[in-house]
Amino acid sequence: MNKFALSVILAILIVGITPFYAASEPLTATPSGIPFSELDQFIDTFVGEYIGTRTAGAVVAIIQDGELIFNQAYGYAIQGEIRADADSIFEWGSATKLLLWTSVMQLVEQGKLDLNNDIREYLPENFLRRQRYEMPITMLDLMNHTPGWEDRLVDIFYSRAEDVPSLEGSLRTWKPRQFFQPGTVVAYSNYGTGLAGFIVERVSGMPFYQYVWENIFIPLGMRETAIHPLQADNPDIAERRTQIKGHFAGREHPVVSPVERIFLGLYPAGSVMGTAQDAIKFLSALMPAEGETSPLFMDNETLNEMLSVTLYFREGFPRFSHGFMEHYGAVRALGHGGNTSAFSALFTFAPEERFGVVIMTNQAQEAAICFGLTRALFGEFVPPQYAGDFPDASSFGGMFTMARRPKTGFMNLPMSLAMFPITVVDENTLDMAGARLVQVSPYVFKNTGGGIAIMDLIDYIFIEANDGNVTRVSIMFFDLLPINTGRLIVNFGSAILFVLCILFVAVALVLIIIGAVRNKKKGIACNLMKKLNLALFISMAAVTLNNVIFAMRGLSFASYASLQIHFVLNIVFVIAVPVLVGLMFVSRKKEPAKASRVFQCFTMVIALVYAILLLAWGFWH
């Protein structure tokens, strides 16, 4: 899988972790030590290095002690045409999930939800069907991304507004299979968060977007924000969204993305858009002053519970706090980032210091400003001191695959090839995708730089090992699991066989057509074997074209329903191949030429292999 595709899969928002301490006096500088009096110049200089070259436009908003102390836009809303300003509309992406988890905790406070109950208590009967384990899935599992489901890549995004189903309809279209016991493996899940939004609907008795408006947006005065997947909740935002475009990286400067606008069926997972000043109001409500109650809750105890850790990497290293991601910095901070097709965002706040930062860009997979500036403002994380010897990392190398990936259906094979190689540099140093990782605490490795660009998003990795053998590698948003040699051979062997089948079809079909034309000129009749052989090649060529179109449409956010025709054609091929091969086998003695018989036998084998691969790797559903 190419680096861009890997980046798209990985770049879903990390925010880090840190030790906890409270600020006894109002801050006069950022957690990293930048004086507020120098903040404007620092941010202008930092952002200026990337605007126009790596990033089209950006907006940065900062709040301290409930006051907006910085709100500045940079670059272009449309590259080279329209400048961005503080009122420009940017997309939140997965930072939307912070609103979802806040909604959940509001309902917990009201006694309408229990985080430890089986979520099936809140769902229609038999709504969850493809469960492997009898162990219940809880709301905490959804918050920690540990329900154990495979990932999905279809019917999340849509290129046309008219294709977007209801939230319930989107959830019913495709239900993931469960591959891991709940609570054991982290695999970031948009389906899980969409399901949590549906539960909010069921419990509250109103559409999720309406719930957010009545319980978050209106109380906080967030009038310049929309959450409905089509922005039907705020027409003014829908209109202003047309005045900004998403971008992707060009050779010299960002260019407008051809797919800069998409729509989400699972919209609680990432549909919000609005101004940075509105977004900062939400972070402010999560950091009330001493003696004040957050406008989001009846009691700050609920807020404190929401911001308490629910999942650790290991003792002293928190991972999730009720869906909020922990941040690596000089102080304890939480938040979430987000990516849509051509926008990126990162929300980070330190509740004890009452310091928060919102960064939003109209650039696909942007990291230089979102993550780079956030790190510069929140400072460097210092791991707890450890006096003993570190574990020997000499046996920690291997090949690892993402727990967060489709494991059934047509995306199984390509996503199985998205692997992470870890090689041993020395007993204390590893190399992951070219990035140098140094052990700074037992089984905790710090990314010191290098590697492909996407590795810049990863600060630390955490390793679990048994008798020196790695059983899991964890980063913020999902776990990586070791892949054995046998599976590695099957995955890459299958991919190679696919390529060889397609190459054989392309070359042989041309030769067959040339031969048919030559025989016609010579007056040589085309016997039954040659006709069957030609039919077999035409069917292989047709199914190859079908899957090329299939892949292109899948990458263009086509709905699952619209892809059904490709599944049907693949099924027809899988059925037709043994029929044609059987007829050829029965008629093989009618081919007088020995060379032709050998070639035709080879054709039958290739066709059967091709059909088996399509069947085995789920290209029929």
Residue pairs with C-beta under 8 A, 6 or more apart in sequence:
1 414
1 415
1 417
1 418
3 452
3 453
3 454
5 418
6 418
6 452
6 454
7 365
7 452
7 453
7 454
8 339
8 365
9 402
9 405
9 415
9 418
10 454
10 457
11 339
11 344
11 365
11 367
11 454
11 457
12 94
12 188
12 337
12 338
12 339
12 477
13 93
13 94
13 95
13 325
13 336
13 337
13 338
13 339
13 346
13 477
14 325
14 337
14 371
14 457
14 458
14 459
14 475
14 476
14 477
15 325
15 326
15 327
15 333
15 334
15 335
15 336
15 337
15 346
15 347
15 348
15 374
15 476
16 325
16 326
16 327
16 328
16 329
16 333
16 378
16 381
16 459
16 460
16 476
17 317
17 318
17 319
17 326
17 327
17 328
17 329
17 332
17 381
17 460
18 326
18 327
18 328
18 329
18 330
18 331
18 332
18 333
18 378
18 381
19 331
19 332
19 381
19 382
19 384
20 332
20 352
21 331
21 332
21 352
22 352
23 352
23 353
23 354
26 65
27 36
27 64
27 65
27 353
27 354
27 355
28 35
28 36
29 35
29 36
30 36
30 39
30 355
30 377
30 378
30 379
31 329
31 330
31 331
31 333
31 350
31 353
31 355
31 377
31 378
31 379
32 329
32 330
32 376
32 377
32 378
32 379
32 380
33 330
33 379
34 42
34 376
34 377
36 64
36 69
39 62
39 69
39 70
40 70
40 72
42 376
43 60
43 70
43 72
43 373
44 72
46 369
46 372
46 373
46 376
47 58
47 60
47 74
47 369
47 373
48 74
49 368
50 368
50 369
51 57
51 58
51 74
51 75
52 75
52 76
52 253
52 254
53 252
53 253
54 249
54 254
54 363
54 366
54 368
55 75
55 254
55 361
55 363
55 366
55 368
55 369
56 75
56 76
56 79
56 247
56 254
56 361
56 362
56 363
57 73
57 74
57 75
57 76
57 77
57 79
57 83
57 84
57 88
57 244
57 247
57 361
57 362
57 363
58 73
58 74
58 75
58 84
58 359
58 360
58 361
58 362
58 363
58 366
58 369
59 71
59 72
59 73
59 74
59 84
59 86
59 88
59 90
59 275
59 276
59 358
59 359
59 360
59 361
60 70
60 71
60 72
60 74
60 276
60 357
60 358
60 359
60 369
60 373
61 68
61 70
61 71
61 276
61 277
61 279
61 280
61 357
61 358
62 68
62 69
62 70
62 71
62 280
62 355
62 356
62 357
62 358
62 377
63 69
63 280
63 283
63 284
63 287
63 349
63 354
63 355
63 356
63 357
64 354
64 355
64 356
65 289
65 354
66 284
66 287
66 289
66 354
68 277
68 280
71 86
71 276
71 277
71 280
72 86
73 83
73 84
73 85
73 86
73 88
73 276
74 84
75 83
75 84
76 82
76 83
76 84
77 83
77 84
77 85
77 88
77 243
77 244
77 245
77 362
78 243
78 244
78 245
78 256
79 245
79 247
79 253
79 254
79 255
79 256
80 253
82 243
82 244
84 244
84 362
86 275
86 276
86 277
87 224
87 240
87 275
88 240
88 243
88 244
88 275
89 224
89 237
89 240
89 241
89 243
89 244
89 273
89 274
89 275
90 244
90 273
90 274
90 275
90 276
90 343
90 345
90 360
90 361
90 362
91 246
91 272
91 273
91 338
91 340
91 343
91 345
91 360
91 362
92 270
92 272
92 273
92 274
92 279
92 338
92 345
92 347
92 360
93 270
93 337
93 338
93 339
93 340
93 343
93 344
93 345
94 190
94 269
94 270
94 336
94 337
94 338
94 339
95 270
95 272
95 279
95 335
95 336
95 337
95 338
95 345
95 346
95 347
96 227
96 267
96 268
96 269
96 270
96 271
96 272
96 338
97 193
97 268
97 269
97 270
97 323
97 336
98 282
98 323
98 324
98 335
98 336
98 347
99 212
99 216
99 227
99 268
99 272
99 282
100 193
100 196
100 197
100 200
100 208
100 268
100 269
100 323
101 143
101 196
101 306
101 322
101 323
101 324
102 216
102 286
102 296
102 306
103 197
103 200
103 208
103 211
103 212
103 215
103 216
104 113
104 115
104 139
104 143
104 196
104 199
104 200
104 322
104 323
105 297
105 302
105 303
105 305
105 306
105 322
106 215
106 296
106 297
106 302
107 113
107 200
107 203
107 204
108 114
108 115
108 302
109 297
109 298
109 299
109 302
112 203
112 204
113 122
113 139
113 199
113 203
114 139
115 138
115 139
115 140
115 143
115 322
116 138
116 139
116 140
117 136
117 138
117 139
118 136
118 137
118 138
119 128
119 136
119 137
119 138
119 139
119 141
119 142
119 195
119 199
120 127
120 128
120 136
120 137
122 199
122 202
122 203
123 195
123 198
123 199
123 202
127 171
127 172
128 137
128 175
129 175
130 175
130 176
130 177
130 178
131 137
131 178
132 148
132 177
132 178
132 179
133 148
133 178
133 181
133 182
135 181
135 182
135 183
136 182
137 147
137 148
137 182
138 182
139 196
139 199
140 310
140 322
141 147
141 148
141 182
141 183
141 192
142 189
142 192
142 193
142 195
142 196
142 323
143 196
143 310
143 320
143 322
143 323
144 183
144 186
144 310
144 311
144 319
144 320
144 323
145 186
145 187
145 188
145 189
145 192
145 320
145 477
145 478
146 180
146 182
146 183
146 184
146 185
146 186
146 187
146 311
147 178
147 182
147 189
147 192
148 178
148 179
148 180
148 181
148 182
148 183
148 184
148 185
148 187
149 176
149 177
149 178
149 179
149 187
149 189
149 191
149 192
150 176
150 177
150 178
150 179
150 187
150 405
150 406
150 407
150 408
151 176
151 187
151 188
151 189
151 190
151 191
151 404
151 405
151 406
151 415
152 174
152 176
152 190
152 191
152 406
153 406
153 411
153 415
153 554
154 174
154 411
154 554
154 558
154 559
154 560
154 563
155 165
155 170
155 173
155 174
155 265
155 559
155 560
156 170
156 190
156 191
156 264
156 265
156 266
156 269
157 262
157 263
157 264
157 265
157 341
157 557
158 164
158 262
158 263
158 264
158 265
158 557
158 559
159 259
159 261
159 262
159 263
159 556
159 557
159 558
160 263
161 230
161 263
163 263
163 559
163 562
164 170
164 229
164 230
164 263
164 264
164 265
165 173
165 265
167 194
167 197
167 198
167 201
167 207
167 208
167 265
167 266
167 267
167 268
168 198
168 201
169 265
170 194
170 265
170 266
171 191
171 194
171 195
171 198
171 266
173 265
173 560
173 561
174 560
176 189
176 191
177 407
177 408
179 407
180 187
180 403
185 403
185 472
185 479
185 481
186 311
186 319
186 403
186 474
186 477
186 478
186 479
187 402
187 403
187 404
187 405
187 478
187 479
188 404
188 477
188 478
189 404
190 266
190 269
190 270
191 266
193 266
193 268
193 269
193 323
194 265
194 266
194 267
194 268
194 269
196 268
197 208
197 266
197 267
197 268
197 269
198 208
198 268
200 208
200 211
200 268
201 207
201 208
201 211
204 211
206 214
208 227
208 267
208 268
209 227
209 228
209 233
209 267
210 233
212 227
213 227
213 233
215 296
216 222
216 282
216 296
217 223
217 225
217 227
219 295
219 296
220 281
220 282
220 285
220 295
220 296
221 281
222 274
222 278
222 281
222 282
223 234
223 278
224 236
224 237
224 274
224 275
224 277
224 278
225 234
225 237
225 272
225 273
225 274
225 275
225 278
225 279
226 233
226 234
226 237
226 238
226 272
226 273
226 274
227 233
227 267
227 271
227 272
228 234
228 267
228 271
229 263
229 264
229 265
229 267
229 271
230 238
230 263
231 237
231 238
231 241
231 273
232 238
237 273
237 274
241 273
244 362
245 256
245 257
245 260
245 342
245 362
246 256
246 257
246 260
246 261
246 340
246 341
246 342
246 343
246 362
246 363
246 364
247 254
247 255
247 256
247 257
247 260
247 342
247 362
247 363
247 364
248 254
248 255
248 257
248 342
248 363
248 364
248 365
249 255
249 363
249 364
254 363
257 341
257 342
257 364
259 341
259 342
259 556
259 557
260 341
260 342
260 362
261 341
261 342
262 340
262 341
262 557
263 271
264 270
264 271
270 338
270 340
276 358
276 360
279 347
279 358
279 360
280 356
280 358
283 347
283 349
283 356
283 358
284 356
285 294
285 295
285 296
286 294
286 296
286 303
286 307
286 349
286 351
286 356
287 349
287 351
287 354
287 355
287 356
288 294
288 300
288 303
289 354
293 299
293 300
294 300
294 303
296 303
297 303
305 322
306 321
306 322
306 324
307 321
307 322
307 324
307 334
307 351
308 321
308 322
309 318
309 319
309 320
309 321
309 326
310 320
310 321
310 322
311 318
311 319
311 320
312 318
312 319
313 319
313 444
313 462
313 474
314 443
314 444
314 462
316 384
317 441
317 444
317 460
317 462
318 326
319 325
319 326
319 474
319 476
320 326
321 334
323 336
324 334
324 335
324 336
325 334
325 335
325 336
325 337
325 476
325 477
326 332
326 333
326 334
326 476
327 333
327 334
327 335
327 348
327 374
327 378
328 381
328 459
328 460
329 350
329 375
329 378
329 379
329 380
329 381
330 378
330 379
330 380
330 381
330 382
331 350
331 352
331 353
331 355
331 378
331 379
332 350
332 351
332 352
333 348
333 349
333 350
333 378
334 348
334 349
334 351
335 346
335 347
335 348
335 349
336 346
336 347
337 344
337 345
337 346
337 347
337 370
337 371
338 344
338 345
338 346
339 345
339 364
339 365
341 364
341 557
342 362
342 363
342 364
343 360
343 361
343 362
343 363
343 364
344 360
344 361
344 363
344 364
344 365
344 366
344 367
344 370
345 358
345 359
345 360
345 361
345 370
346 357
346 358
346 359
346 370
346 371
346 374
347 356
347 357
347 358
347 359
348 356
348 357
348 374
348 378
349 355
349 356
349 357
350 356
350 378
357 373
357 374
357 377
357 378
359 369
359 370
359 373
359 374
361 369
361 370
365 454
367 453
367 454
367 456
367 457
371 456
371 457
372 456
381 459
381 460
383 440
383 441
383 444
383 446
384 441
386 441
386 442
388 442
390 428
390 439
390 441
390 442
391 439
391 442
391 443
391 465
392 427
392 468
393 424
393 426
393 427
393 428
393 429
393 430
393 439
393 445
394 424
394 426
394 427
395 424
395 465
395 468
395 469
395 470
396 422
396 424
396 430
396 463
396 465
396 470
397 422
397 423
397 424
397 430
398 421
398 422
398 470
398 482
398 483
399 419
399 420
399 421
399 422
399 482
399 483
399 488
400 419
400 420
400 421
400 422
400 470
400 473
400 480
400 481
400 482
400 483
401 416
401 418
401 419
401 420
401 480
401 481
401 483
402 415
402 418
402 420
402 478
402 480
402 481
403 478
403 479
403 480
403 481
404 477
404 478
405 411
405 415
405 416
405 418
406 412
406 415
408 618
408 621
409 618
409 621
410 550
410 554
410 567
410 617
410 618
410 619
410 620
410 621
411 554
412 617
412 618
413 491
413 494
413 495
413 498
413 617
413 618
416 491
417 491
417 492
417 495
419 483
419 488
420 432
420 433
420 473
420 480
421 432
421 433
422 430
422 431
422 432
422 470
422 473
423 430
423 431
424 430
424 431
425 431
425 436
428 438
428 439
429 436
429 437
429 438
429 439
430 436
430 437
430 439
430 445
431 437
431 451
432 447
432 451
432 455
432 461
433 451
433 452
433 454
433 455
434 450
434 451
434 452
434 455
435 447
435 448
435 449
435 450
435 451
435 452
435 455
435 458
436 447
436 448
436 449
436 450
436 451
437 445
437 446
437 447
437 448
437 461
438 445
438 446
438 448
439 445
439 446
440 446
440 460
443 462
443 463
443 464
443 465
444 460
444 461
444 462
444 463
445 460
445 461
445 462
445 463
446 459
446 460
447 455
447 458
447 459
447 460
447 461
449 456
458 475
458 476
460 475
461 473
461 474
461 475
462 473
462 474
462 475
463 470
463 472
463 473
463 474
464 470
464 471
464 472
464 473
464 474
465 471
469 482
470 482
471 481
471 482
472 479
472 480
472 481
472 482
473 479
473 480
473 481
474 480
483 491
494 613
494 616
494 617
497 609
497 613
498 610
498 613
501 540
501 606
501 609
501 610
501 613
502 544
504 606
505 537
505 540
505 541
505 544
505 606
505 610
506 541
506 544
508 537
508 603
509 537
509 538
509 540
509 541
512 533
512 534
512 537
516 526
516 530
516 534
519 525
519 526
526 534
527 590
527 591
528 587
528 590
529 584
529 587
529 588
529 590
529 591
529 596
529 597
529 600
530 591
530 596
532 580
532 583
532 584
532 587
533 584
533 599
533 600
533 603
535 580
536 577
536 580
536 581
536 584
536 603
536 604
536 607
537 603
539 573
539 576
539 577
539 580
539 607
540 573
540 606
540 607
540 610
542 569
542 573
543 569
543 570
543 573
543 610
543 614
546 566
546 569
546 570
546 573
547 566
547 570
547 619
549 566
550 563
550 566
553 562
553 563
553 566
554 563
567 619
567 620
567 621
570 614
570 619
570 620
571 620
573 611
573 614
574 611
574 614
574 615
574 620
577 607
577 608
577 610
577 611
578 608
578 611
580 607
581 604
581 607
581 608
584 600
584 604
585 604
588 597
588 600
588 601
591 597
591 600
613 619
614 620
